[in-house]
Amino acid sequence: MEKITSVSRLKDAIQLLEDRQAFQGQMLKEQVYGTIEALKPGNILKNTLANLASTPNLVDSVLSTAIGLGTGYLSKKIIVGPSGNIFRKFIGKAFQLGVTAFIAQHPIAVKSVGRYILQHSVRKNIGILKSRDR
């Protein structure tokens, strides 16, 4: 900054600094307001859920794991049934673990098989309905 020698230049410099301070004060107030809004519990929850929903790998991973767990549990129930046999329960838990792990690790293959089964069952059902209508 250059040396100020006149009163008019001093007043201009003071006015310039006051304008800069007012602008920076307004910017600081807006930033504080934005921070307060971002830290509200509702906004934190909303932003977190939006980030989770926008992450496709996470959604696919959670979905695959949930399907794996459900299928594993269902397969255990089918194998064990109402039996109280310890050996059968052990085999059911081992089978459940294997099915859960397989489905969670190979979701694309499971989706392909599921689509294939759905397409063929829908075609058969449509064929049955058409034959009934005749």
LUMDREN-963087 format. One record per residue: residue in one letter; x negated, y, z of N, C-alpha, C, O in turn. Coordinates in Angstrom, 3 decimals. Example, Ala and Ser with C-alpha at 12.3 -4.5 7.8 and 13.67 -1.06 7.14 Angstrom:
BEGIN
   nuke       n.c1       n.c2       n.c3      ca.c1      ca.c2      ca.c3       c.c1       c.c2       c.c3       o.c1       o.c2       o.c3
      a    -13.190     -5.690      7.800    -12.300     -4.500      7.800    -13.200     -3.300      7.800    -14.236     -3.319      8.465
      s    -12.850     -2.250      7.080    -13.670     -1.060      7.140    -12.900      0.030      7.870    -13.409      1.138      8.039
This chain:
BEGIN
   nuke       n.c1       n.c2       n.c3      ca.c1      ca.c2      ca.c3       c.c1       c.c2       c.c3       o.c1       o.c2       o.c3
      m     -0.851     -1.175      0.000      0.000      0.000      0.000     -0.897      1.238      0.000     -1.930      1.272      0.669
      e     -0.500      2.213     -0.731     -1.316      3.424     -0.833     -1.033      4.366      0.334     -0.001      4.261      0.996
      k     -1.943      5.265      0.569     -1.828      6.220      1.664     -0.770      7.269      1.321     -0.769      7.820      0.220
      i      0.137      7.545      2.279      1.223      8.504      2.075      0.769      9.839      2.641      0.356      9.929      3.797
      t      0.850     10.880      1.808      0.356     12.198      2.231      1.454     13.242      2.334      1.242     14.269      2.979
      s      2.614     13.032      1.732      3.669     14.037      1.781      4.892     13.498      2.537      5.085     12.288      2.662
      v      5.693     14.418      3.026      6.894     14.064      3.782      7.920     13.386      2.879      8.571     12.439      3.321
      s      8.090     13.822      1.656      9.073     13.227      0.743      8.691     11.785      0.397      9.567     10.925      0.313
      r      7.411     11.510      0.196      6.976     10.141     -0.087      7.159      9.266      1.158      7.472      8.081      1.044
      l      6.965      9.849      2.336      7.171      9.108      3.578      8.645      8.738      3.724      8.971      7.608      4.090
      k      9.545      9.702      3.435     10.976      9.415      3.503     11.367      8.339      2.486     12.171      7.461      2.803
      d     10.820      8.391      1.284     11.095      7.378      0.261     10.616      5.997      0.720     11.311      4.998      0.536
      a      9.439      5.953      1.312      8.896      4.674      1.780      9.746      4.117      2.923     10.003      2.914      2.979
      i     10.181      4.989      3.832     11.044      4.563      4.938     12.371      4.037      4.397     12.859      2.999      4.843
      q     12.951      4.752      3.439     14.225      4.312      2.842     14.060      2.960      2.154     14.930      2.097      2.270
      l     12.963      2.771      1.447     12.699      1.504      0.770     12.590      0.356      1.790     13.139     -0.725      1.578
      l     11.885      0.604      2.884     11.752     -0.422      3.925     13.090     -0.704      4.615     13.388     -1.855      4.933
      e     13.887      0.323      4.848     15.209      0.118      5.459     16.117     -0.697      4.529     16.845     -1.576      4.990
      d     16.077     -0.409      3.228     16.875     -1.171      2.262     16.434     -2.635      2.249     17.265     -3.543      2.229
      r     15.119     -2.851      2.261     14.604     -4.227      2.264     15.024     -4.947      3.548     15.385     -6.123      3.508
      q     14.978     -4.259      4.667     15.377     -4.871      5.942     16.869     -5.210      5.935     17.262     -6.269      6.424
      a     17.696     -4.330      5.391     19.135     -4.590      5.326     19.420     -5.801      4.433     20.250     -6.646      4.770
      f     18.729     -5.878      3.296     18.916     -7.007      2.385     18.486     -8.318      3.058     19.205     -9.315      3.001
      q     17.324     -8.307      3.687     16.837     -9.515      4.345     17.735     -9.904      5.524     17.934    -11.090      5.785
      g     18.276     -8.910      6.236     19.207     -9.193      7.335     20.475     -9.855      6.823     20.976    -10.796      7.438
      q     21.000     -9.368      5.696     22.198     -9.965      5.107     21.923    -11.392      4.646     22.750    -12.280      4.850
      m     20.773    -11.616      4.031     20.399    -12.963      3.588     20.265    -13.907      4.786     20.676    -15.065      4.713
      l     19.696    -13.419      5.876     19.539    -14.229      7.082     20.902    -14.588      7.670     21.113    -15.726      8.091
      k     21.826    -13.632      7.702     23.170    -13.905      8.206     23.871    -14.973      7.363     24.518    -15.866      7.910
      e     23.746    -14.887      6.043     24.357    -15.885      5.171     23.745    -17.267      5.379     24.449    -18.276      5.350
      q     22.435    -17.305      5.590     21.780    -18.592      5.815     22.198    -19.191      7.160     22.394    -20.402      7.257
      v     22.336    -18.365      8.190     22.791    -18.856      9.494     24.218    -19.378      9.381     24.536    -20.431      9.932
      y     25.083    -18.648      8.670     26.457    -19.098      8.484     26.495    -20.443      7.749     27.240    -21.344      8.134
      g     25.694    -20.571      6.696     25.638    -21.828      5.958     25.133    -22.972      6.820     25.626    -24.095      6.713
      t     24.157    -22.698      7.672     23.626    -23.731      8.567     24.671    -24.149      9.587     24.814    -25.335      9.883
      i     25.399    -23.182     10.124     26.453    -23.497     11.107     27.530    -24.351     10.452     28.006    -25.315     11.052
      e     27.918    -24.008      9.231     28.921    -24.805      8.513     28.420    -26.216      8.247     29.176    -27.180      8.372
      a     27.147    -26.342      7.879     26.591    -27.659      7.569     26.470    -28.532      8.814     26.505    -29.758      8.708
      l     26.331    -27.930      9.976     26.139    -28.695     11.203     27.442    -29.032     11.926     27.411    -29.660     12.984
      k     28.579    -28.630     11.375     29.851    -29.020     11.973     30.026    -30.527     11.809     29.724    -31.065     10.744
      p     30.508    -31.218     12.844     30.621    -32.681     12.779     31.435    -33.181     11.584     31.080    -34.188     10.971
      g     32.495    -32.501     11.259     33.317    -32.919     10.120     32.553    -32.836      8.809     32.651    -33.728      7.966
      n     31.789    -31.759      8.642     31.010    -31.603      7.417     29.850    -32.596      7.358     29.515    -33.087      6.280
      i     29.233    -32.896      8.504     28.159    -33.893      8.531     28.710    -35.241      8.103     28.109    -35.930      7.278
      l     29.859    -35.618      8.664     30.473    -36.907      8.318     30.865    -36.946      6.841     30.618    -37.936      6.152
      k     31.474    -35.867      6.362     31.901    -35.801      4.960     30.703    -35.908      4.023     30.755    -36.650      3.041
      n     29.631    -35.185      4.307     28.443    -35.232      3.455     27.768    -36.592      3.502     27.272    -37.076      2.484
      t     27.744    -37.214      4.677     27.139    -38.536      4.800     27.922    -39.556      3.997     27.329    -40.367      3.285
      l     29.249    -39.531      4.099     30.074    -40.467      3.335     29.956    -40.217      1.835     29.951    -41.159      1.043
      a     29.863    -38.964      1.450     29.707    -38.651      0.025     28.367    -39.175     -0.488     28.291    -39.704     -1.597
      n     27.319    -39.030      0.309     26.012    -39.547     -0.103     26.031    -41.066     -0.194     25.449    -41.642     -1.113
      l     26.698    -41.717      0.755     26.775    -43.173      0.717     27.566    -43.646     -0.499     27.184    -44.606     -1.168
      a     28.653    -42.970     -0.770     29.493    -43.378     -1.901     28.808    -43.120     -3.233     29.075    -43.821     -4.209
      s     27.934    -42.130     -3.289     27.279    -41.812     -4.552     26.020    -42.641     -4.789     25.370    -42.489     -5.823
      t     25.667    -43.513     -3.847     24.504    -44.377     -4.011     24.986    -45.725     -4.516     25.448    -46.541     -3.719
      p     24.893    -45.988     -5.829     25.474    -47.220     -6.370     24.791    -48.483     -5.860     25.462    -49.492     -5.644
      n     23.490    -48.456     -5.664     22.794    -49.651     -5.193     23.250    -50.034     -3.793     23.383    -51.218     -3.482
      l     23.488    -49.047     -2.956     23.924    -49.326     -1.591     25.323    -49.924     -1.587     25.588    -50.889     -0.871
      v     26.204    -49.358     -2.376     27.576    -49.861     -2.439     27.592    -51.294     -2.964     28.282    -52.154     -2.417
      d     26.825    -51.545     -4.033     26.758    -52.905     -4.580     26.172    -53.877     -3.569     26.635    -55.011     -3.446
      s     25.156    -53.431     -2.848     24.512    -54.303     -1.864     25.464    -54.641     -0.722     25.555    -55.797     -0.308
      v     26.167    -53.641     -0.216     27.113    -53.881      0.875     28.257    -54.772      0.394     28.690    -55.673      1.112
      l     28.741    -54.520     -0.810     29.825    -55.328     -1.366     29.379    -56.773     -1.563     30.117    -57.700     -1.232
      s     28.184    -56.967     -2.095     27.672    -58.325     -2.305     27.501    -59.059     -0.987     27.830    -60.241     -0.882
      t     26.990    -58.364      0.014     26.808    -58.989      1.322     28.150    -59.335      1.947     28.302    -60.408      2.531
      a     29.119    -58.445      1.834     30.440    -58.709      2.408     31.107    -59.894      1.709     31.713    -60.744      2.362
      i     30.994    -59.947      0.396     31.567    -61.080     -0.337     30.852    -62.362      0.047     31.486    -63.405      0.207
      g     29.535    -62.294      0.196     28.763    -63.462      0.602     29.166    -63.964      1.974     29.335    -65.165      2.181
      l     29.319    -63.036      2.914     29.735    -63.434      4.268     31.129    -64.055      4.260     31.370    -65.080      4.898
      g     32.032    -63.425      3.535     33.399    -63.953      3.477     33.465    -65.318      2.827     34.160    -66.210      3.313
      t     32.745    -65.485      1.730     32.735    -66.776      1.041     32.073    -67.848      1.889     32.535    -68.988      1.936
      g     30.975    -67.471      2.568     30.302    -68.424      3.448     31.199    -68.876      4.585     31.252    -70.060      4.914
      y     31.901    -67.928      5.179     32.815    -68.263      6.273     33.944    -69.169      5.784     34.306    -70.142      6.445
      l     34.487    -68.837      4.628     35.569    -69.641      4.064     35.092    -71.060      3.730     35.800    -72.033      3.986
      s     33.893    -71.168      3.161     33.378    -72.496      2.837     33.123    -73.316      4.100     33.333    -74.529      4.103
      k     32.680    -72.675      5.156     32.478    -73.396      6.428     33.817    -73.902      6.957     33.921    -75.038      7.417
      k     34.830    -73.058      6.888     36.151    -73.470      7.375     36.695    -74.636      6.558     37.350    -75.525      7.103
      i     36.427    -74.635      5.258     36.896    -75.731      4.409     36.168    -77.024      4.758     36.788    -78.084      4.839
      i     34.864    -76.941      4.964     34.077    -78.150      5.252     34.359    -78.680      6.655     34.593    -79.876      6.831
      v     34.338    -77.802      7.647     34.491    -78.241      9.036     35.948    -78.538      9.350     36.265    -79.566      9.948
      g     36.826    -77.640      8.948     38.243    -77.819      9.253     38.476    -77.821     10.754     37.744    -77.164     11.494
      p     39.483    -78.551     11.212     39.764    -78.582     12.648     38.887    -79.592     13.406     39.114    -79.838     14.591
      s     37.906    -80.165     12.742     37.078    -81.211     13.338     36.272    -80.668     14.518     35.795    -79.533     14.491
      g     36.131    -81.495     15.552     35.317    -81.141     16.705     33.963    -81.832     16.665     33.197    -81.747     17.624
      n     33.663    -82.509     15.576     32.424    -83.255     15.429     31.236    -82.289     15.345     31.230    -81.387     14.507
      i     30.233    -82.476     16.210     29.072    -81.585     16.256     28.284    -81.656     14.955     27.848    -80.623     14.447
      f     28.090    -82.847     14.406     27.347    -82.989     13.158     28.042    -82.244     12.025     27.393    -81.581     11.217
      r     29.353    -82.357     11.973     30.108    -81.681     10.915     30.032    -80.157     11.086     29.953    -79.429     10.096
      k     30.055    -79.670     12.338     29.921    -78.239     12.593     28.546    -77.739     12.168     28.429    -76.660     11.588
      f     27.507    -78.516     12.452     26.157    -78.153     12.061     26.034    -78.064     10.538     25.469    -77.108     10.006
      i     26.565    -79.058      9.854     26.545    -79.050      8.381     27.339    -77.854      7.853     26.922    -77.220      6.884
      g     28.467    -77.541      8.473     29.278    -76.401      8.048     28.539    -75.088      8.217     28.607    -74.226      7.341
      k     27.824    -74.918      9.342     27.067    -73.675      9.557     25.908    -73.567      8.570     25.631    -72.482      8.058
      a     25.228    -74.681      8.300     24.135    -74.664      7.330     24.668    -74.330      5.939     24.058    -73.544      5.214
      f     25.792    -74.918      5.565     26.397    -74.636      4.263     26.824    -73.180      4.176     26.639    -72.535      3.144
      q     27.398    -72.657      5.264     27.808    -71.259      5.307     26.605    -70.346      5.091     26.685    -69.389      4.321
      l     25.502    -70.632      5.758     24.304    -69.822      5.608     23.790    -69.871      4.169     23.412    -68.844      3.606
      g     23.778    -71.056      3.584     23.311    -71.194      2.208     24.190    -70.458      1.218     23.684    -69.763      0.337
      v     25.490    -70.600      1.350     26.420    -69.920      0.435     26.311    -68.411      0.589     26.287    -67.682     -0.403
      t     26.243    -67.939      1.831     26.127    -66.501      2.078     24.851    -65.956      1.453     24.882    -64.931      0.773
      a     23.743    -66.625      1.676     22.466    -66.163      1.122     22.485    -66.187     -0.399     22.015    -65.244     -1.035
      f     23.019    -67.245     -0.990     23.053    -67.353     -2.450     23.887    -66.236     -3.063     23.456    -65.588     -4.017
      i     25.053    -66.014     -2.529     25.942    -65.005     -3.105     25.382    -63.603     -2.904     25.510    -62.752     -3.785
      a     24.759    -63.355     -1.749     24.187    -62.028     -1.502     22.977    -61.775     -2.410     22.722    -60.631     -2.785
      q     22.237    -62.817     -2.764     21.038    -62.639     -3.582     21.330    -62.695     -5.081     20.528    -62.202     -5.875
      h     22.440    -63.276     -5.484     22.762    -63.411     -6.905     24.154    -62.855     -7.216     25.020    -63.596     -7.682
      p     24.377    -61.578     -6.970     25.728    -61.035     -7.184     26.137    -60.995     -8.653     27.321    -61.128     -8.961
      i     25.188    -60.818     -9.558     25.531    -60.736    -10.981     26.045    -62.081    -11.484     27.016    -62.140    -12.238
      a     25.385    -63.166    -11.060     25.824    -64.500    -11.471     27.204    -64.802    -10.906     28.042    -65.382    -11.596
      v     27.446    -64.418     -9.671     28.748    -64.666     -9.043     29.839    -63.870     -9.764     30.939    -64.378     -9.980
      k     29.533    -62.615    -10.137     30.512    -61.810    -10.873     30.833    -62.445    -12.223     31.990    -62.482    -12.644
      s     29.802    -62.942    -12.894     30.021    -63.574    -14.203     30.913    -64.801    -14.079     31.833    -64.988    -14.875
      v     30.644    -65.630    -13.090     31.460    -66.825    -12.882     32.892    -66.432    -12.519     33.851    -67.029    -13.010
      g     33.027    -65.431    -11.662     34.364    -64.969    -11.285     35.144    -64.436    -12.469     36.334    -64.716    -12.607
      r     34.487    -63.673    -13.320     35.159    -63.153    -14.519     35.575    -64.295    -15.446     36.677    -64.286    -15.995
      y     34.700    -65.266    -15.615     34.989    -66.407    -16.475     36.219    -67.157    -15.962     37.116    -67.501    -16.731
      i     36.245    -67.402    -14.660     37.387    -68.119    -14.065     38.668    -67.308    -14.227     39.707    -67.858    -14.591
      l     38.603    -66.006    -13.960     39.791    -65.163    -14.097     40.298    -65.127    -15.537     41.500    -65.237    -15.778
      q     39.387    -64.973    -16.487     39.804    -64.899    -17.885     40.491    -66.179    -18.324     41.519    -66.138    -19.000
      h     39.922    -67.326    -17.938     40.520    -68.592    -18.363     41.819    -68.903    -17.612     42.733    -69.499    -18.183
      s     41.906    -68.512    -16.359     43.152    -68.763    -15.635     44.260    -67.845    -16.138     45.421    -68.249    -16.197
      v     43.909    -66.616    -16.499     44.906    -65.690    -17.036     45.394    -66.186    -18.394     46.591    -66.128    -18.678
      r     44.476    -66.678    -19.239     44.894    -67.201    -20.547     45.827    -68.396    -20.387     46.830    -68.506    -21.092
      k     45.494    -69.291    -19.458     46.347    -70.452    -19.229     47.714    -70.026    -18.729     48.733    -70.552    -19.178
      n     47.747    -69.065    -17.791     49.027    -68.600    -17.245     49.856    -67.899    -18.312     51.077    -68.054    -18.345
      i     49.214    -67.137    -19.176     49.951    -66.483    -20.262     50.503    -67.527    -21.222     51.632    -67.407    -21.697
      g     49.694    -68.562    -21.508     50.166    -69.647    -22.375     51.346    -70.366    -21.775     52.286    -70.700    -22.495
      i     51.330    -70.618    -20.473     52.445    -71.275    -19.795     53.684    -70.401    -19.846     54.781    -70.903    -20.095
      l     53.531    -69.091    -19.614     54.678    -68.185    -19.657     55.268    -68.093    -21.059     56.488    -68.024    -21.209
      k     54.419    -68.090    -22.089     54.930    -68.016    -23.460     55.679    -69.282    -23.831     56.694    -69.225    -24.525
      s     55.182    -70.434    -23.369     55.853    -71.689    -23.690     57.206    -71.782    -22.959     58.127    -72.422    -23.468
      r     57.341    -71.173    -21.809     58.618    -71.178    -21.078     59.652    -70.289    -21.768     60.847    -70.583    -21.757
      d     59.171    -69.190    -22.370     60.082    -68.246    -23.018     60.691    -68.804    -24.294     61.735    -68.320    -24.729
      r     60.079    -69.796    -24.900     60.572    -70.336    -26.177     61.766    -71.154    -26.023     62.290    -71.672    -27.008
